Structures are given as C-alpha cells and as structure tokens.
C-alpha cells in the first residue's frame, strides 16, 4: 500500500485557495480556503446544503470553479483532472453502477481503466473484499445490491488503485453499526499507511474518535478549520465538538 510521502513531496496534498462556485445566481461556495497535509485524516463538517458535496465534485474535476483553485499534490483538480483521478479514490454518498455488470466485473473494469494487472489487483483486494463480507455477492448484478452493499463496493473501487487521497462523501450513510465501525477502522488504517483521508459526516462522535483536524463550513463559507483541540477551545475547553459545531453553524433568529 502507500508509503509515507518523501521529504521533497508537497507538504499540503490538498490545497484549496479562495474557491467560489456559483450556479446562476446561487452561490454554493463562497471564498473557501483550507489545506490538508499528506497523511492527515480530516473531517469536513457542515449542515445539509452547506456545500460539502459541491466541494468534493470540484476536487474530483467534475465541476469547475467560478473563482479560485483546488490543487491535489500540486496539480489543478480541473485542468489536470485526468492525472488527479489517478491520485484520488472517491466514494460518493450514493454510488451508481452499470445495471448489466456484476460487482466483480465492475471491480475488474476499474482496475483495467487504472492500468493495473487485473488478476494481481483482484488478488490484492481479496482480503478486503472478505472483510467487507462482499465475496459471496460479487457475481450478482451490482445494481441489485442494497444501499449498504453499494457503499462497500464503492469503497473497494475507491481503494483499488491505492490512491494518495481518499475523498469520502458521507461514507457510512446506509450502513449498519458493524459496517460503520469497519469503514472507520479501514479509514484509520489507510491514514496510518500515509493515505490522506478527507471525509464528510454528520456524526460528531466519529470525527472526535478518528480525526486530528476538521473543517467546518456553513452556507458555502468556511467558518472554522484546525485541530479538534483548537476548535473545541473556541468556546471553552469543556465544550464538545458537537456544541462548537452548533454554535458556529447556528442561524440568526428570524425577525
């Protein structure tokens, strides 16, 4: 798997600079800046509609910024999107698969598209497939999977090419308790190998257990970023991350 980045590698694997994204008159993201160093496990927090998924789509080169830039390992996420996709494993909130392919065929196709030896890639992934309890279902059509099974297959696809960066959009939505703990265990293991992990969630206790750092956005703007100890200290040492989040994202009372 991934080794720790060499000393001459860019310190910030993800570098987001003054990013604004508009859809017509709607401003989805407004002058957002933050960075994620290589190897960090960072939580992206925000209420529904805050702009988390839009930010992930920008990082994946699916959308282009209105202003600003997003760099992944020094490469522009949109201009260099083909090269960036080789560095990134992406798990969307709602994975969608070809209706006429089995789970195994989709994994093999993904490995081939990444230029991997398909047989070797599948052998390497076999222990992880077993841990996710998906081995007996790989021959079935992926379109018929339950939501939780689709999330598991999506995670396998995100990891098949051993990316430098994992971007996970609400990775545990639709998972049972056992699978949720397994997902977070795998994220922790990837981080320990040197993989950078950026994920969104509404589960503050899991961020507290997993992450050293977090970014909080609200109404398309960054309202806080830093180490969890720094974020909690914004309103006093006894305040939990959840209380800090609620205070930072509270809407003013209507007149």
Secondary structure, DSSP 8 states (H G I E B T S, - for coil): ------TTS-SEEEEEEEEEEEETTEEEEEEEEEEEETT-EEEEE--TTSSHHHHHHHHTTSS--SEEEEEETTEETTTTHHHHHTTEEEE-SS----TTSBHHHHHHHHHHHTT--HHHHHHHHHHHHHHTT-GGGTTSBGGGS-HHHHHHHHHHHHHTT--SEEEEESTTTT--HHHHHHHHHHHHHHHHTT-EEEEE-S-HHHHHHH-SEEEEEETTEEEEEEEHHHHHGGG-TT--HHHHHHHHT------
